[in-house]
């Protein structure tokens, strides 16, 4: 099941660094629950967003979780990296994912 949240469905967002940690977490509180994402996930969302919004033609980008080695110090073993799939492939898959949510 895919949930689509409108801006009015978001109660609040809190960015914070937990005691004893170095990296930011983000609490997303919705009308029906909440989720906390880690800094690497937030950074990946920002990268994907900027990749689409600032490009004159690009309409979609896909990132997937991949285990990496040899990354810079402080980086997680798993990173969300661009797949290189075409926009047509991404939109085709999105149609099947979002179809049940059409009203």
Backbone as CSV, one residue per row, in Angstrom:
resi,resn,N_x,N_y,N_z,CA_x,CA_y,CA_z,C_x,C_y,C_z
1,UNK,0.843,-1.172,0.000,0.000,0.000,0.000,0.898,1.248,0.000
2,UNK,0.558,2.182,-0.844,1.263,3.457,-0.923,0.379,4.531,-0.310
3,UNK,0.955,5.330,0.550,0.225,6.448,1.146,0.726,7.735,0.511
4,UNK,-0.193,8.566,0.097,0.137,9.871,-0.453,-0.273,10.914,0.574
5,UNK,0.703,11.700,1.044,0.433,12.709,2.053,0.419,14.089,1.417
6,UNK,-0.657,14.814,1.678,-0.748,16.214,1.268,-0.066,17.065,2.339
7,UNK,0.234,18.285,2.018,0.900,19.149,2.986,0.085,19.276,4.272
8,UNK,-1.245,19.318,4.147,-2.073,19.440,5.348,-2.110,18.163,6.190
9,UNK,-1.594,17.067,5.652,-1.512,15.814,6.397,-0.250,15.725,7.257
10,UNK,0.658,16.671,7.071,1.898,16.702,7.848,1.678,17.599,9.052
11,UNK,1.796,17.003,10.243,1.601,17.797,11.471,2.827,18.630,11.784
12,UNK,4.019,18.001,11.673,5.256,18.730,11.923,6.457,17.919,11.462
13,UNK,7.553,18.632,11.344,8.841,18.031,10.995,9.845,18.541,12.014
14,UNK,10.612,17.627,12.583,11.652,18.007,13.543,12.971,17.409,13.063
15,UNK,13.966,18.267,12.872,15.328,17.814,12.584,16.105,17.875,13.893
16,UNK,16.850,16.817,14.214,17.541,16.769,15.498,18.741,15.833,15.425
17,UNK,19.671,16.040,16.335,20.799,15.135,16.509,20.621,14.490,17.874
18,UNK,20.379,13.167,17.901,20.183,12.505,19.196,21.443,12.593,20.070
19,UNK,21.237,12.619,21.367,22.366,12.628,22.300,23.268,11.436,22.012
20,UNK,24.549,11.677,21.972,25.516,10.614,21.744,25.730,10.279,20.275
21,UNK,25.078,10.993,19.370,25.214,10.753,17.933,25.785,11.994,17.260
22,UNK,26.244,11.808,16.006,26.801,12.930,15.245,25.926,13.322,14.068
23,UNK,25.004,12.457,13.699,24.238,12.676,12.475,22.787,13.047,12.760
24,UNK,22.255,13.852,11.865,20.886,14.349,11.978,19.877,13.233,11.726
25,UNK,18.783,13.287,12.429,17.605,12.475,12.157,16.477,13.456,11.847
26,UNK,15.491,13.000,11.118,14.338,13.842,10.835,13.075,13.076,11.185
27,UNK,12.285,13.666,12.072,10.982,13.126,12.437,9.955,13.755,11.521
28,UNK,9.198,12.920,10.827,8.077,13.368,10.002,6.816,12.872,10.694
29,UNK,6.042,13.795,11.226,4.831,13.419,11.951,3.621,13.737,11.075
30,UNK,2.839,12.695,10.796,1.654,12.814,9.953,0.398,12.687,10.814
31,UNK,-0.750,12.919,10.207,-2.010,12.814,10.934,-2.265,11.386,11.417
32,UNK,-1.666,10.394,10.744,-1.922,8.993,11.087,-0.696,8.242,11.590
33,UNK,0.366,8.946,11.942,1.555,8.268,12.444,2.801,9.099,12.206
34,UNK,3.940,8.493,12.457,5.200,9.214,12.313,6.280,8.276,11.821
35,UNK,7.330,8.870,11.273,8.488,8.114,10.822,9.729,8.959,11.096
36,UNK,10.835,8.308,11.421,12.116,8.987,11.600,13.054,8.463,10.525
37,UNK,13.668,9.383,9.772,14.646,8.971,8.769,16.024,9.469,9.185
38,UNK,17.030,8.737,8.769,18.398,9.108,9.091,18.925,10.138,8.102
39,UNK,20.024,10.768,8.471,20.616,11.835,7.666,20.922,11.389,6.246
40,UNK,21.458,10.190,6.076,21.808,9.721,4.737,20.567,9.619,3.842
41,UNK,19.446,9.223,4.415,18.204,9.135,3.650,17.712,10.527,3.279
42,UNK,17.757,11.457,4.232,17.353,12.835,3.950,18.242,13.431,2.864
43,UNK,19.540,13.187,2.933,20.471,13.709,1.927,20.159,13.125,0.550
44,UNK,19.809,11.852,0.507,19.468,11.220,-0.771,18.194,11.823,-1.351
45,UNK,17.215,12.099,-0.500,15.975,12.737,-0.967,16.286,14.111,-1.543
46,UNK,17.122,14.873,-0.861,17.500,16.205,-1.350,18.246,16.091,-2.673
47,UNK,19.180,15.139,-2.781,19.920,14.938,-4.045,18.975,14.621,-5.185
48,UNK,18.046,13.706,-4.957,17.100,13.318,-6.001,16.213,14.504,-6.380
49,UNK,15.730,15.202,-5.393,14.870,16.374,-5.638,15.614,17.415,-6.469
50,UNK,16.816,17.763,-6.057,17.593,18.780,-6.769,17.947,18.314,-8.179
51,UNK,18.199,17.026,-8.336,18.537,16.469,-9.642,17.391,16.655,-10.633
52,UNK,16.170,16.563,-10.155,15.000,16.712,-11.031,14.599,18.182,-11.164
53,UNK,14.504,18.894,-10.053,13.961,20.259,-10.089,14.888,21.254,-10.792
54,UNK,16.176,21.028,-10.756,17.105,21.991,-11.364,17.500,21.624,-12.792
55,UNK,17.081,20.471,-13.261,17.433,20.038,-14.617,16.376,20.540,-15.603
56,UNK,16.779,21.048,-16.749,15.794,21.619,-17.678,14.857,20.600,-18.325
57,UNK,15.240,19.324,-18.360,14.411,18.315,-19.026,14.064,17.117,-18.151
58,UNK,14.896,16.800,-17.185,14.719,15.579,-16.384,13.440,15.653,-15.572
59,UNK,12.675,14.543,-15.586,11.406,14.489,-14.863,11.374,13.414,-13.789
60,UNK,12.403,12.548,-13.754,12.418,11.470,-12.764,13.838,10.955,-12.573
61,UNK,14.111,10.521,-11.375,15.367,9.853,-11.048,15.051,8.793,-9.999
62,UNK,15.758,7.687,-10.050,15.527,6.602,-9.097,16.820,6.320,-8.339
63,UNK,16.707,6.226,-7.024,17.825,5.836,-6.174,17.476,4.517,-5.503
64,UNK,18.445,3.622,-5.406,18.218,2.355,-4.711,19.339,2.118,-3.703
65,UNK,19.016,1.360,-2.692,19.979,1.044,-1.646,21.005,0.040,-2.163
66,UNK,22.272,0.384,-1.991,23.359,-0.499,-2.409,24.440,-0.499,-1.333
67,UNK,24.977,-1.667,-1.064,26.104,-1.764,-0.143,27.350,-1.327,-0.900
68,UNK,28.113,-0.424,-0.317,29.318,0.078,-0.967,30.525,-0.173,-0.074
69,UNK,31.680,-0.228,-0.700,32.918,-0.353,0.070,33.871,0.732,-0.395
70,UNK,34.768,1.111,0.473,35.726,2.145,0.128,35.167,3.549,0.187
71,UNK,34.010,3.712,0.853,33.405,5.028,0.954,34.206,5.915,1.902
72,UNK,33.925,7.212,1.837,34.586,8.178,2.703,34.275,7.872,4.167
73,UNK,35.170,8.303,5.038,34.975,8.099,6.470,33.677,8.775,6.924
74,UNK,32.932,8.084,7.759,31.685,8.615,8.284,30.471,8.278,7.437
75,UNK,30.679,7.664,6.273,29.563,7.294,5.404,29.085,5.892,5.753
76,UNK,27.794,5.663,5.638,27.202,4.364,5.945,27.611,3.320,4.901
77,UNK,27.558,2.057,5.291,27.867,0.958,4.364,26.856,0.886,3.233
78,UNK,25.623,1.257,3.520,24.579,1.243,2.495,24.280,2.677,2.084
79,UNK,24.253,2.902,0.779,23.982,4.222,0.225,22.835,4.133,-0.766
80,UNK,22.095,5.210,-0.909,21.041,5.307,-1.920,21.672,5.947,-3.148
81,UNK,21.854,5.141,-4.204,22.577,5.571,-5.400,21.682,5.527,-6.625
82,UNK,21.965,6.418,-7.569,21.174,6.508,-8.792,21.327,5.233,-9.619
83,UNK,20.199,4.767,-10.172,20.207,3.521,-10.936,20.570,3.710,-12.393
84,UNK,20.262,4.853,-12.944,20.489,5.048,-14.374,19.340,4.546,-15.239
85,UNK,18.263,4.068,-14.601,17.085,3.645,-15.379,16.512,4.841,-16.114
86,UNK,15.934,4.578,-17.258,15.337,5.654,-18.044,14.078,6.179,-17.351
87,UNK,13.733,7.408,-17.699,12.513,7.997,-17.149,11.293,7.185,-17.555
88,UNK,11.292,6.669,-18.767,10.161,5.852,-19.231,9.984,4.621,-18.341
89,UNK,11.092,3.962,-17.991,11.017,2.789,-17.106,10.501,3.186,-15.722
90,UNK,11.007,4.298,-15.216,10.596,4.758,-13.887,9.102,5.085,-13.876
91,UNK,8.633,5.841,-14.884,7.214,6.211,-14.938,6.313,4.997,-15.151
92,UNK,6.778,4.041,-15.910,5.997,2.825,-16.116,5.800,2.088,-14.794
93,UNK,6.862,1.974,-14.023,6.747,1.316,-12.729,5.899,2.142,-11.766
94,UNK,6.049,3.455,-11.807,5.235,4.314,-10.945,3.747,4.134,-11.207
95,UNK,3.371,3.994,-12.473,1.957,3.785,-12.810,1.404,2.560,-12.106
96,UNK,2.156,1.468,-12.116,1.670,0.244,-11.466,1.661,0.382,-9.939
97,UNK,2.577,1.159,-9.397,2.619,1.351,-7.943,1.486,2.264,-7.489
98,UNK,1.248,3.345,-8.238,0.261,4.340,-7.812,-1.150,4.065,-8.292
99,UNK,-1.333,3.180,-9.261,-2.647,2.872,-9.821,-3.701,2.551,-8.759
100,UNK,-3.411,1.699,-7.760,-4.437,1.381,-6.769,-4.893,2.592,-5.960
101,UNK,-4.104,3.680,-5.944,-4.451,4.862,-5.161,-5.305,5.861,-5.919
102,UNK,-5.542,5.627,-7.197,-6.363,6.568,-7.964,-7.803,6.526,-7.458
103,UNK,-8.373,7.704,-7.333,-9.756,7.765,-6.844,-10.688,8.181,-7.952
